[in-house]
Amino acid sequence: MHGPGETTDTEPAAAVAGGGIVTDGGTAIDDETAIDDGTATDDAAIVDGEVIADLHTHTTASDGTLRIEEVPAAAREAGLDWVAVTDHDRIHPGIDAPVVERDGVRIVRGIELRVDAGVERLDLLGYAVRGTDPLVAEVDRLQADRQERGARMLERVEQRLGVTLDLEPRPGIGRPHIARAIDASSAPYDYDAAFEELIGDGGPCFVAREVTALDRGIELLRDACAFVGLAHPFRYRDVDAALDVARRLDAVERWYPYGRDVDVDLVDRVAASAGLLRTGGSDAHGRALGGAGLTTDTFEPIRERLPEPDDEQG
């Protein structure tokens, strides 16, 4: 999930905003690095009212620790009525429609797609995803690359450390999985040190991965989603350039637990001038949902853009 303004796979875990490491129940910044437990103390995460919708979460389909079957219970624990599952570069295979209702919780099938904007890589959030052929083909390409990349990094780590890691390459694999496996092994590296000394960008075991071009990513998501937004604008090096990209979209993530104060008024001004929806979410990679999100009032414009849920309670 991407330090203060960094999402380009160029920083180890310890260098990101908040300086923490993802744990079970924690909140990750992206599929490559992590922040602390998602407890909202910064201006961008403060809401006036009770959070009822968390529109940015991850599961075991990418680099989260929460299984899709556990989402309804975790949502209820957090007092949420709505949760968007936005796994990295993947449409969750266990969500059968753009919006479903399970055990009284409405789950939005989403995606967080990394795109190459030229000077920087950005993350786009697509909501109420339909599995169009072009998007499915691109996701399959990205997942094949992730799996191959994961295998190459695992091989490099095992050869360098002389250990066998308890991890197999699979769809959705990312560096957090490898860092956790290193931490659990007999090697003298914890999760943080694994990023800092082994698999961080430029590290001896690092392997780069492919991402989708910006224009192609926007086109794919527009055709497949109810609406498309820019994730966590203050995590990028050039915030103004990122917000310029947001002006081309339908939405921008306004409520987000950066772990530091940011200029939320800037996001509000851009949203107002460009007619953007304002989304929000915790970016949770564990069970603790609702660290940031939307209240009943702020969710209403989003609700109007979402289709009615399929009832899966029976």
N, C-alpha and C positions, 0 to 999 in steps of 0.2 A: 504497500500500500505503500503506499508509495510515499526527509528532513525538510526542513523548511523550504519548500519550493523545489523538490527533486523527485522526478518520477522516471528518470531515463535509464534506470538500471546502472547507475554510476556510483552509488554510495553503499557502503556496508551498513548492516542493520543499526549499528550504534550511532550512525551519523544522521539518522532521520529525526523528524520532529518528535520531541518528547524524550528521545534517547533511550526508550525502553525496548524490550524484546517481547515478541508475541508469545503468549502462553495459552493453554486451554482456558477458554473464557475471556481471552484478551481480544484486542482489536488490532488488526494488522493494517498497515498503510497500503500495501499492495501485495502482489504475489511474489515480490522480490525482497522487500524489506519490511520493517515493522515498527509500530509505536506501542505506547503503553496501553493500559486496560480500557481505554475508551471512556473513562469518567470525564464528563464534559465540564471543563473549567474555563474555556476560552469563549470569547464573544461569539464566535461563529457557531457554537453549539448551544448557546443559551436560547431557550424558547419561552414565550409567555403563555404558559398553560401546559397541560399534560400531553406528552408525546403519544400519539396513537398510530403513527406510521413510520417505520424505519425502511427507507428505500435504498439501502446500500448495505448488503450483507453477503457473506461468502459461506460456502459449505464444503464438504469433502469432495465435491465435484471439481473443485480447484484446490486452493490451499487452505481452506478452512478446516475446522475440527468438528463442526456440527453436521450431523447427518440430516438429510431432508426430512426423514421421519420425525426428527426431534424439533423441527422448526415450530410447529404449532404450540407445543408445550413451552418452549423457550420464549415465544412471543407472548403467551399468556402470563408468564412469570414477569415479563417486562411491562405488562399492561397494554400491549399493542393489539390493534385490530387488523393491521395491514403490515406485511413484510414483503419487500422485493428481494429476491435471490438473484444477485448479480455476479455470478462467478466469472473469473478471468477467462476471456476468449473462449467461453463455452456456454451453450444453452443447456440448462440442467436436464438430464434425461429422465428424471423422476417427476417432472412437472408436465402434465399432459395437455395444458392449454395456456393461453396467454395470461389468464387469471383463474385461479382455482380457489375453492373454499374447503379447508380441511379443519375439522374440529373447531369450527367457529372462527377460524383465522383465515383471512384472505391473503393468498400468496400470489405475488406478481412474478411471472417468469421474465427475468431480465438478463442482461449481459453487461460486463465491463470489458470493452474492447480497447486494447492498446493500439494507438495509431502513430505513425511517423509524420510529424508536421514539418519536417525539414530540419530546423535547428534544434528541435526538441520532440520528445515523445509525450503524447497526451493520452488520457483515458476518457473514453466516451461511455456513457451509460444509456443503454437502450431498454425500454420498458414495454411490457406486454408483447413479448417477442413471438412472432410467427416464424416457423421453420421454413423460410423460403429456400429454394434450391441454391441460389447464389450465396446466401449467408451460411447455409449448412456446409457448402463446399469450402468456403473460406475458413470456417471454424475447424473443419476436418484437416485442412492444410496446416493450420496453426498448431493443432493438437499433435499431428504427426511430427512437426518440427520440435515441439516441446518434449515429446517422448524421446526423440533421437538425441536432443540436446541433454536431457536428463541422463540418458545412458552414458553419454560421453563424459559428463561431469562426475557421475558415480565412478566410472572407470578411473578417471584421473585421481579422485580422492582416495580410492582404495589402493591404487598403486603407490601413491605418495605416502600414505600413512601405514600401509601394510596391514589393513583391516578389511573385513568384509562387512558392509553395511546391510542392515535389515530393511532393505528398500528395493523395490523393483520399478523400473520405468513403466509409467502408465499414463493414460490421458489425464491432463490436468496437472501433471507434476511440475513443480517449480522449486526454486532454491530453498524456500522455507522447509519443504519436505526433506531436502538433503541436509540442511543444517540441523534439523531435529534428529535425523538418523546419525549424524556425526556426534551430536551431543549424547545420544543414547549408547554410542559405541565405547570401546575401550580407549579410543584416541583422546589425547589431552586437550580437547577443544570443546568449549560449551557452544551454545547456539550463536552467541554474539561473536565469539572468536572464530567460528567457522566462516562467517561472513567476512570478518576483518582480515583473516590470514589465508583463507583458502578459496572461497567461491564468490567473494565480492568482485565487482568489475575490475579487470586487470589482475586479479589474483591468479595464482598458479594453476588452479583447477577450474577457472571460469570458462564458460562457453557462451558466446552471444546467441540470441535467438531472433527469429524473424518476427516482424510486426506488419500490420496492414498499413498501406498508404492512407493519409488523411482523407483525401477526396473519395477514395474507394470505400473507406470505412463509413463515412457519412452516407454515401449512396446506399450501401448495404443495409445500414440500420434504418434509414428513412423508409426503405421499402418494406422492412420487416416489423417495425415497432410502432406502437401508438405515439410515442414521442422519444426524442433523443436529447440528452443533455451532456454538458461537460462536468466531469467529476472534479472535486476538490481543487478549485482554481489557484489557491495559494500554495499548492505543493509544487508549482512549476517555477523554473528559474525566471522566466519572463511572464509575469502575471498578466500584464497588459496584452501581450500577444496571445496568450491563452484565452483571455476574455474576448479578444477579437474573433477567435474561432467560435466561441460560445454564441456570438451574435449570428452565426450561420445556422445555429441549431434551434431547438425548441425550448431548451431549459438549461439551467445552470444550478449546480449544487450549492445552496446557500448555507445550510446548517450542517456542520461537519466538525468533528472533534480534533482540531489541529494540535491541541495542547499548548497553544500560544495565542496571543491576541492578533487578530488580522483586521483589515479594513473591510468589514462587512458592508459598510455604506457603499463602497465601490461596487460590490456585487449587486446591491439593490438598485443602484443607478443604472448599471448596464442592463439588468433585467427589465427595468421600467422603460428604458429608451429603446430596447430591442424587442419588447413584447415577449419576454421569456418567462416561462414557468420557473418557479423557485422550488427545487427539490431539497431533500435532506436525508442524511442517514449516518449510521455509526461506523460503517466500514468494518463491521464486526467479523472476525474470523473464528470466533468461539461462541459460547452459549450466551454471553451477556449482550443481548440485543437492546436497542433503544437508547444508547448513549448519546445519540443525536437523532433528530428526525422532525416530523411535522405534527402540529396540533390539529385539532378538528378544523379550525378556521384556515390554517395555511395549507391543509391537505385538500380542501374543497376544490380548488382549480385543477389539481392533479386528478382527483376522483372523476371529474367531468370528462377527462380524456381517456380514462381506462374503460375497457369493456366490462360487461357484467361477468361475474365469476361463474365458472362451471362448478356445480355442487358435487363434490366427491365424498360427501360424508357417508354415503352408503357403501 
